[in-house]
Amino acid sequence: LAWLADQRDDKGDQAGDAADEMQLRIESDAARVRLMTLHSSKGLEFPIVLLPLMWAHKRSNKDTITVLHDAAFGRRVVSFGDAAKQRYQQEGQDERFRLLYVALTRARYACHVYALKPSRPASAKSDKPGADPNRAPLDSMVERLVISGESPDTMEHVLWSSGAWPWQEAKYQLGNTDETQERHLLSEPETTRFEFKYSFSALAKGGKITQMEERAASDENQAEDERADPPDVAFDPGIRAATPTAAESPAESEHAQLQWLAPIAGADFGNALHAIFEHRAIGRPMADQHALIQRCVLDEGVRLGDIAIDELVSHLADRVQTTLATPLLPESDPTLTLGALAEHALRAEMEFNFVLDEVSLRRLREVCNFVPGASMHTLRGLMNGKIDLVFEHGGRFHVLDYKGNRLDDGGDPRNYAYLSNYAPARLELTMDHANYRFQALLYTVAIDRYLRQRMPQYQRSKHLGETIYLFVRASGIALEIAPTAGIWAHRFEDKLIDAVDAVFASETRAAA
């Protein structure tokens, strides 16, 4: 697939003009009319060539910057003065003469050239004819032929014709047509069903989908970027009292680090966090990577408010370093930390695509009670997504997602600084409220499918690990009193994974 992408993007061994020759042709277009630029026709040969616009091949009015080759330095430099301008214009016409030569020598049997009188006005705003070196080389060539006294009619292999093209008009008729033959109307082909590209974001937002179509190479043909976090999650104030946690007390005070970072929020901040984790130099302390952090913050346009960029960079370096040193599964595997994982065990921004063939959302909701309430009824096309991180530890493969959301329990910005908002019970509410639980299940199904394809001896109970959501604002912030703050880890039951996977693949498997 990587090789094919390179060939399509003209990055392979056949880059450039040669890549055009690798394109598949409908039947054979060798006998068809081909419209080409002069540069791309160089080195090719055609039975008949028509050149209707060579008389317009003059210097562009927008060509005002004088750039000349400097032999002493071996490079092109911007030059000034009348002599430099004259040399630049002459070199420009010389190049156009070379292109005219290329155009005139491509034909095997005949080359038809359309020319205008060289004495015509140079433009609509002038009554004077064009002059060298700014006019078209064809005008210069025709003028010299006429002035030389040699009649174009007597030139060998040249047929000169004044006025219209010397072709007789003819009415096109189909060959071997029997007018008496009875004709029948062909039946219309079946209507092609629309296919779409779906993602977690599309389903969670109620049905925002993208029709699958061929896009330009400049369009990275990416699915909707899911890295940006949604708005901050807030709950009814009554929930807080109803779900007390170990880290919560009647007189809970604000946490200093959460309070300091509270003014910074938004999708741009979430994207910056993702970029920092994705591009960090593995094995180096974050204190040595301030330049990377600053670049990520500035590139994503994080709104700083009254906070100085240097202060934010230093704070994020400490926050990310603490997260890297935080046990991800403190109860089952206290030794598992991001910072201890080798580079070969990490796969950042892992993209997945799998086919959806008439998948019923009603059936999906029957087997999974936390599917978002999307407006569509049937999914047809591709399910697409990007997983922030897939990593291997102890023979098990885990899914990890970074979240930069602020969490509170009543919409009051002052509540963003409470550590209890990131306790396990509160994170369970967050995962359901923002549909993150369904996102986690979707990623788990994708990885389960991938491992089934790539590991001949794959056993889900042995090789599939947990799905972990890291709320970076609070992860590892108070390990002594709240080791699981900001960490949501869950392994979905095999029964649920099988049921969801079967709904996604049922139509495809039935057809097979």
Secondary structure as UniProt FT lines:
FT   HELIX           2..8
FT   TURN            9..10
FT   TURN            13..14
FT   HELIX           17..20
FT   TURN            21..22
FT   TURN            30..31
FT   HELIX           38..41
FT   TURN            42..43
FT   STRAND          46..51
FT   HELIX           54..56
FT   TURN            61..62
FT   STRAND          67..70
FT   TURN            71..74
FT   STRAND          75..78
FT   HELIX           82..104
FT   STRAND          107..113
FT   TURN            118..119
FT   TURN            124..125
FT   TURN            132..134
FT   HELIX           137..147
FT   TURN            148..149
FT   HELIX           152..154
FT   TURN            156..157
FT   TURN            175..176
FT   TURN            179..180
FT   STRAND          196..198
FT   HELIX           200..204
FT   TURN            205..206
FT   STRAND          210..211
FT   TURN            217..218
FT   HELIX           237..242
FT   TURN            246..247
FT   TURN            250..251
FT   HELIX           256..261
FT   TURN            262..263
FT   HELIX           267..279
FT   TURN            282..283
FT   HELIX           286..288
FT   HELIX           290..299
FT   TURN            300..301
FT   TURN            305..306
FT   HELIX           309..324
FT   TURN            330..332
FT   TURN            334..335
FT   HELIX           338..340
FT   HELIX           343..345
FT   STRAND          346..360
FT   HELIX           361..367
FT   TURN            369..370
FT   STRAND          378..393
FT   TURN            394..395
FT   STRAND          396..403
FT   HELIX           413..417
FT   HELIX           419..422
FT   HELIX           424..433
FT   TURN            434..435
FT   HELIX           436..454
FT   TURN            456..457
FT   HELIX           460..463
FT   STRAND          464..471
FT   TURN            472..481
FT   TURN            483..486
FT   STRAND          487..490
FT   HELIX           494..511
//
